[in-house]
Amino acid sequence: MDIQLKKWGNSLGLRIPYRLAESFGWDENSTVEMIEVDGALLIRQKAMPLTLDELLASIPADFRYPNDVSDFVDSEPTGQELL
């Protein structure tokens, strides 16, 4: 597929054909990143950061802290810590 580059301000722009954007699930609100890899241009959808709720939901129900931090997590305040 050939795509013609066009001047866009001081930059060059390219249009992603609808059929191709649709196959990747991209729309006008998608954010993509461009990376140079071995002399080629790689365009991929940028991973969106997780929300706090999504991050907390990803913790398995059987999660246990590692032994080297479990004593700290389960300990009571011993000084003038602010809670």
N, C-alpha and C positions, 0 to 999 in steps of 0.2 A: 504494500500500500504506500503510495507516494503522498506526502503532505507538503504543501507549499508553505514556507515560512513567510511571515508578514511583519513589517515594521510595526512596533507597538511602543510609542514613546521613544526612548533611547534603547529599547530592547527589541528582541525578536519574539514573536508569538507563534504558536501553532494551535490548530484546532484539532481536537480529538473527535473523530466521527461518532455520531450518535450510536451506531450499531456496536462499536468497540467500547464506548463508555458504558452502554447498557450491559454488555457481557461481563464487565468488571463490577457492575453495581454502582457506578459513579454517577453523580448528578452535579448540578451547579453549586451545591454546598459541600462537595467533597474536597478534601485537602490531599494533595499528592506531593511527593518529594521526588526530586530528580537527582540521580547519583551517576557520576562518571565511573564506569567499570571497564577496564581494559580498552579504553578508547571508544567505548560505546555509551550511549545515554540510556539509563534505566529509569523508568518512571513507574512508581508504585504508590499505592494509597498509603498515606501516613497513618500510623497507628495512633488512635486517639487515647489519651490518658484515661485510666479508669476513675470513676467517681469513688468517693469513700465508701458508699453503700455497695458498689460492685466489688471493691477490694475486700471489704469485710465478708461479703457473701461468698467469696472464693476460698475462705479459710475452711478447711475440712472440719466436720463436727468432732472428729477424734484427734484434733491437733493437740500436741503436748509440747511445751517448751523444752529445748535441749537441757540436759543436766547442768551445763555450765552457767545457765541463766535462770533456772527455775528457782533456786534459793533467793535470788534477788527479787524476782517477780512476786514471790509469795511472802517476802519479809515485811515486817511492820516498820514504820518510820523510827529512826533511832536518834535523830538530832532535831535540827530546826528546819527540816524540809518544808517547803511550801506546797500544799496540796491544792 
